[in-house]
Amino acid sequence: MTLAAARHLGKSACALALLPIEDALSSPDAPNLPGTTDEHPNWRRRLPADAPSLFAREDVKARLSALDQARKEAK
């Protein structure tokens, strides 16, 4: 996800805007892929690190900041 996409999401006319962690990370993997629990553990987060480490990343901070700023401007 780009900063522009995060800003666009933030400017949407809705009471609640959500940015999935996979999008904040710009992960190419979807959280749900077809398959059985033996083939692929559906709806289980496959993140590369723990939450504090992920949210400390500069690219993630930038996307979340862009979303936050756009939400404030949209009010």
Wavefront OBJ file of the C-alpha trace (Angstrom):
o trace
v 0.000 0.000 0.000
v 1.246 3.447 -0.848
v 1.010 6.591 1.259
v -1.491 7.943 -1.273
v -3.704 4.884 -0.755
v -3.558 5.310 3.027
v -4.512 8.986 2.648
v -7.365 8.090 0.308
v -8.673 5.564 2.823
v -8.417 8.154 5.575
v -10.474 10.684 3.609
v -13.365 8.286 3.062
v -16.747 9.429 4.342
v -17.223 6.823 7.033
v -17.252 6.743 10.813
v -14.610 4.023 10.989
v -11.719 3.362 8.629
v -9.636 0.214 9.018
v -6.211 -0.499 7.617
v -5.386 -4.202 7.901
v -1.895 -4.884 9.231
v -1.044 -6.670 5.969
v -1.728 -3.424 4.090
v 0.230 -1.330 6.592
v 3.152 -3.713 5.987
v 2.591 -3.708 2.205
v 2.521 -7.472 2.431
v 1.827 -9.273 -0.852
v 0.202 -12.144 1.086
v -3.523 -12.193 1.782
v -4.724 -13.198 5.270
v -7.080 -15.791 3.797
v -6.192 -18.192 1.021
v -8.264 -21.142 -0.148
v -7.278 -24.497 1.262
v -7.727 -26.843 4.157
v -6.161 -26.361 7.574
v -3.502 -28.871 6.540
v -2.669 -27.007 3.311
v -2.952 -23.441 4.560
v -4.016 -22.119 7.969
v -6.836 -19.787 6.876
v -7.292 -16.504 8.704
v -4.123 -16.884 10.720
v -1.806 -13.936 10.661
v 1.564 -14.774 9.126
v 3.546 -11.764 10.191
v 7.332 -11.479 9.946
v 7.820 -10.213 13.521
v 6.028 -9.298 16.738
v 3.685 -6.282 16.855
v 6.102 -3.850 18.572
v 8.746 -4.558 15.937
v 6.294 -4.204 13.055
v 4.840 -0.920 14.313
v 8.361 0.452 14.858
v 9.142 0.163 11.141
v 9.469 3.557 9.464
v 7.376 2.546 6.432
v 4.550 1.315 8.656
v 4.705 4.471 10.791
v 4.497 6.587 7.642
v 1.407 4.762 6.337
v -0.363 4.913 9.692
v 0.539 8.580 10.069
v -0.843 9.337 6.592
v -4.072 7.538 7.488
v -4.318 9.372 10.820
v -3.668 12.795 9.290
v -6.232 12.221 6.537
v -8.840 11.138 9.119
v -8.227 14.346 11.093
v -8.537 16.470 7.958
v -11.740 14.680 6.914
v -13.596 15.636 10.092
l 1 2 3 4 5 6 7 8 9 10 11 12 13 14 15 16 17 18 19 20 21 22 23 24 25 26 27 28 29 30 31 32 33 34 35 36 37 38 39 40 41 42 43 44 45 46 47 48 49 50 51 52 53 54 55 56 57 58 59 60 61 62 63 64 65 66 67 68 69 70 71 72 73 74 75
